[in-house]
Amino acid sequence: MSDLPLSLPDITDAEIEAVVEVLRSGRLSIGPKQELFEDVLAGRVGRRHGIAVSSGTAGLHLVLKSLGIGPGDEVVTTPFSFVASSNAILMCGAKPVFADIDPTSLNLTAESAEKAITDNTKAILGVEVFGNPRHMDRLEQLANAHEIPLIEDSCEGLGGVYNNRKVGSFGRASVFGFYPNKQITTGEGGMIVTDDDRLASLCRSMRNQGRPDPKGQRREPMGGGQTTGSWLQHERLGYNYRLSEIAAAIGLAQLDRLEAILEKRRDVACEYIMRLKELEDIILPTVPPGHETTMSWFVFVIRLAADYGRQERDRIIAGLRRHDVGASNYFPCIHLQPFYREQFGYKQGDFPVAESISDRTIALPFFNRMDPTQIELVTHTLKVMIQREQLLRR
């Protein structure tokens, strides 16, 4: 394992004390911490409802199910994302239909998405890749024009703003993720946010084994957060997608520090940019100019210049790792994953922009508490590895 890891969660005494408080309460599931976490996060992004779930993937699955998406349906989405965004579509029996991405923001664009829409298209699932919110407003306009819902996969974008709108406020529903490498973490977990009362009620029911939505019902605790009457009543197919009280308590403590966390991440990103901006062989992540935009930094991913390829990128990553610097390719294209090739017959060349970018990406170590010495180690080692590649190419 690398001495300098790719990511680290930012856990303080506040999170530890919050967990201890829950453990001492004896209420470990379906309790007040979950409800407060839902209310606070939904309020931050200006949504009426928050539904805490066990992961961002679970949240996407529930939103799609609540919209009635199933076999025979298509959902337009991006091939350049973590595989969970399209897996959630498959989990409903529907088909993910990919469209190529913008080479600057790395996001799905309205123009490419529109070309992929057919009579079977029932939704658009947009992803804020690496925390960049660009194009989400245009995707929302496109979805409205076709009278289909936009689902905002904001699992990588908590705290971001685009055109004066907060990430999490676009489309019919949005989903956040709280894996340990995200802006805030609950260990594992996610959150659906929406203004749609019916969708929220369905998601609450389905996350809890299809039991009735408890909102508005009188709660009579039985050990562990169960309620009398409805606990063994199941109105629909459901799942065990609940978020524990322990996880919700961690999330609340993290939310209390969100602005400080986002500032730390911006500082690390700015330090990287300052140290790498003169390096001609790489393309740095950028924030769109001319917009009221706040980038929420999820990871720090550079791209090698267009004349580099996958083999050279992989050698650079291997060199970083040999020198105890965590690094990774981020993301491999979804349509070229073995399962997707086998299931749908995708091949190299189907989405050339996404593929070209995917072949040249390098995720560098990125976490809140990185100090200038650590960043200098990463950037110096990267420059040495790139110089090595330059010599090999002569």
C-alpha angles and dihedrals in degrees: 000000000000118000088225105047127210091244142358130191118241105234122171137176088273092066092044092050091048091054092048090051091055093046090053092048094063090223106113103158140033095010145127097289091060093049093047092048089052093049096046096048095043089050092051092058096037099250126138097222136040121187114189115213140177095260143351088256090056089050093053090047093052094047091051092047092048089054090056095246112160147129114352093021126113130212120197113223145145127282090208105076142081107297093247093077092065096030088065088060091051090049087065092051091250128123125250109223111200128214126188123260140238109265093221106043093025088222133124111268129215090238095056093039092054091056089056096052116110136168087274095055109117101169147359118233111200124189127206093221113214088349096300109137098192118139096015091114092052091048088053091052091049092050091050091049090055093040093237127122125260115219112202112213096203094162089123100037113062110152096019126131129202124186089346092305122115121239105256095043099087126098133353092312140354131209128209126196128212105193112149094264094055128099089266127011139205091183089257122359150100144205134223115208123190145146091219109106095197094047091049092050093049092048092050090052097045095047088058102053093277094297117152116282104265095209108118094009122115108255118220107181119224114181115305097017099298119146129217121250101013101048094091095033115100118189099180144358106298143172139221095252098137124138114228124238088243092057092044091052090053089049093052092051090049092048089054087061097038098116092049091047092051091048092052091051092049089051092053091047092049091049090053092048092049092051096043104035094098094051104107097194095066138061115220124215110264139200115226112261122230096030133102090248135155113189114217103210111224100161134350108241123175127189127219116235119277094261091063123087141201096274092054091045091051092050090052091050090048089050092051090051092049087059092051095258114133112229138156145179106259117217123003106202113266095221090058095052109116095248093051093047090052096042100043107016096242116169142186110288098034093110105018100179094052091044095049091050093044091054091056106040124116121183110209126203108286130173139131099263100048110133128209091259092058092045090050089053091052096045095044092050091047091052091050091050092049091048087052090054091048090056092048090053095054 
